[in-house]
């Protein structure tokens, strides 16, 4: 029997990296993990509406670094960087409130997503925003999937909505698909995100898959390595 696997977890180490990157002993592990989960939830709520792609956390012995990827960095940074400094202070206050260990050196990085239509998290939020504005759900997913397919490097897209669509009494699912989405190929660069649209008559669930082609090892790198090996062999001879 086939089993549904999360596309991100399915490609960890092969194509994807962990969203929390640190190493800790058994004493610090619990507090670090608790901090990552709770602060990520807090930031997702606080920064909703700012087109956030992902929130990554890196820790070392003394330093902690938060990397926020967004398609609209100006909304977070604000004028003269006021927004970024305030957000940094809010995160540190939240750490104090949750009684988490405070880092000696705390850094906040805001990175711009150059191709937002090819990012599943941003696309999912765009759909949720359209539904929350009471736009017809079929029109919303059609227009957005056309934008996604027109984006650079996108080869396939799929959107699934589930809930009381259009205010109907009985919940159902609506799906729209364009191109191909090879979920089982490890080389396939598939971005996936779940999102919720909170409406007056209930919550509508949104799932977005975006296929951005297959990733292969760089041929030029292979050729240079081969040439280096041959040169070393000839020198040794």
Buried (B, 14 or more C-beta within 10 A) or exposed (E): EEEEEEBBEBBEEEBBEEBBEBEEEEEBEEBBEEBBEBBBEBBEEBBEEBBBBBBBBBBEEEEBBBBBBBBBBEBBBEEEEEBBEEBBEEBBEBBEEEEBEEBEEBEBEBEEBEEBBBBBBBBBBBBBBBBBEEEEBEEBBBBBBEBBBEBEEBBBBBBBBBBBBEEEEEEEEBEBEBBEBEBEEEEBBBBBBEBBBEBEEEEBBBBBBBBBEEEEEEEEEEEEEEEEEEEEEEEEE
